[in-house]
Amino acid sequence: MRSVEFVFAVHDHQPVGNFEYVLEDIYRRAYAPFLSTLERHPGIRCTLHRSGALWEWLEKRHPEHVDLVGELAQRGQIELLSGAYYDPLLPAISERDRRGQIDKLSDFLERRFGGRPRGAWVAERVWEPHVAATLVDCGVEYVFLDDTHFEAAGLRGTPDGWYFCEHQAQVLRVLPIHAALRYRVPFAAPQEALAAIADFQNAPPSGELERADEASPALAVHADDGEKFGAWPGTHVRCYEEGWLDRFFDLVESSQAWLRTATAGQCLARLPGCGRIDLPAAAYPEFEAWALDPEAQRNLQGLRARLVSEGQVEALRFLRGGSWRHFLVRYPESNWMHKRVLRTADAVWRRIDSHGATPGALRARDEVWRAQCNCAYWHGLFGGLYLSHLRSAVYGAMLRAERWLADGGGESALELLDVDADGRDEIVLRSADLQAFVKPDVGGMIVELDDRLRGFNLIDTLARRAEAYHSDRPGAPGRLDYDSYRRGAAVEHLLASEAMPADFAAGRLPVLGATAGHAFDWVLDGDGVRLERAVALRLPGSPVAHLEKHLRVRGPALELGWELWHEGGETLELRLGIEIAANFLAGDAPDRYYSVPDRDLDDRRLSSSGTLADVRRIDLVDEWLGIRARIECDTPCAVWRTPIETVSSSENGPERLFQGSAMLFVSPLRLEPLERVARRVTWTIERT
């Protein structure tokens, strides 16, 4: 039987924008006890990756922990990995940003620990072949990718060694992450985890090149999230109070007759490679499944189960999910963020090229890199995109970079730009205080409204959509409501007589004609934009109403105007509902609330529901940020308010997440033939 070289690699990362108390809790339950356990087992070698954002936090809050990492690295027990500093998906950012982020983390590790890393971690193991050349250009010699990447390339059997891959003759070494180990550590008994390593003793040598020694050691690789050693539900008790990690390390250390732990760099030096392999675009299996639409996810899961039940396990290698890029299709809010950050990064680089790498420029570049952190752009088993504080951190970093760009001058008050790369222009309205993005093809709505001085997007919400796990979790808290259109501001509804506030809350407003989510014609109108749509009404005689909308930004105010008229011969009576959604992140926090002048609200929380009559002004107040959003109507309206809440899966089961506050300003209209009826709403941002 063959001996086995065991590479034990751990990846630690926390999202940009995560809460301080969450970081501290994960440090206490996972990072600190893991390192202490490793220190007690000098026979165990560990290859460790931590993202730059996490290193920054550890240096600030627990420098003694960072010192211990240095001691273990100095004695050869830990090998440190580089990677992109803020853990972006590498194919999702530009070549220049990839190189900059990788160099930034490598520079930090060399400066702090005295040696330049040879390997790098690939975030979410999202791989596209051209990334190899970037890594090699940055001095990276090797990476870890899943064994399913190798299967997708056509490799039969379990890869038992490392391989070469290349792009344009730039050669990179790749170590396979073995799913059998990833799933057993630490969830199976320590003996079962060791048995999975022992299985490699019987594996015949693989690879396209013959080996000089057929009995050369096999390579077994565990590489996975370090948070599963203490931070995932139940794992702190399992790993430390019940001693799983100590017992596993004891077993590995006592198996030296056939098993040797080694860092990845040591294995590459001792083991011959298995030859070339051309790895296709791929990610780990769960990530590829999550990228699919809910029905496709269920179909994939069912097909896998059927093949297993029929004993056709070999056929599973040909089943794959979707590309990471489909997250940007499933969630237009994610695609919007992604393209906004790409364009801001490009603008920062162009300014650096023309004016030099000044300290301000480097700070702006770093802010863009923060905004590229992968966690807020996708959703799987856990929160990700569904966590509004992560999205807000992306916008905040990007807007700080844009503020630096604006200070350089040359900014226009009105701009046409295909922001989200869908082939259709959006209109950007700007002042020194505010920035509004209007999307004519989706209801002529405002999809982003930025307080430029605070660096805060007030319309950072998420539509409620079906997820595959919704059908698997009947015990989800509360009802499941879904939206038929993207949420935002300046969305109008021509309401049917039976429309009620409960319909608005459920996302099922009965309307007389289609406006929300539908395309508007538009023309620029001075410093604003005028949008128009003809709407066939579901009324006797099928009259056609004409809806005209005027949008502009002036100073700290967003000015919204509507005019309606029809060309029929009858008087029409209907209700106009003007929808505005905003997200101040915390629906139940006492320092964030609704306020109506000269009126006491029974429940003023931003997560509250209710109806207010005869309102001309309502404010949304965020004392924490120092923002008061004042919404004023030119005529008294009824205000229907409701929280936007998504039901998301989490490590602890299903949870209801606050995505913002939606308000519908409802007023009756009486339309005489050819008479224009107007409504005006002004949304002013005050700083407190």
Secondary structure, DSSP 8 states (H G I E B T S, - for coil): ---EEEEEEEEE---TT--HHHHHHHIIIIIHHHHHHHHT-TT--EEEEE-HHHHHHHHHH-HHHHHHHHHHHHTTSEEEEEE-TT---GGGS-HHHHHHHHHHHHHHHHHHHSS--SEEE-GGG-B-TTHHHHHHHTT--EEEEEHHHHHHTT--S---S-EEEEETTEEEEEEEE-HHHHHHTTTS-HHHHHHHHHGGGG----SSS--S-TT--EEEEEEEEGGGTTTSTTHHIIIIIS-HHHHHHHHHHTTTTTEEE--HHHHHHHS----B----SB--HHHHHHTS-HHHHHHHHHHHHHHHHTT-GGGGGG-----GGGHHHH-HHHHHHHHHHHHHHHHHHHHHHHH---HHHHHHHHHHHHHT-GGGG--SSS-GGG-HHHHHHHHHHHHHHHHHHHHTS---SEEEE-TTSSSS-EEEEE-SSEEEEEETTTTTEEEEEEETTTTEETT--------GGGTT-TT-SS-----SS---EEEEEEE-TT--HHHHHHT---EEE--TTS--EEEEETTEEEEEEEEE-SSTT--EEEEEEEEEEETTEEEEEEEEEE-SSS-EEEEEEEEEEE--S-SS-TTEEEEBTTB--S--BTT--EEEEEEEEEEEEETTTTEEEEEEEEEEEEEEEEEEEEEE--TTS-EEEEEEEEEEEEEEEEE-TT--EEEEEEEEEEE-
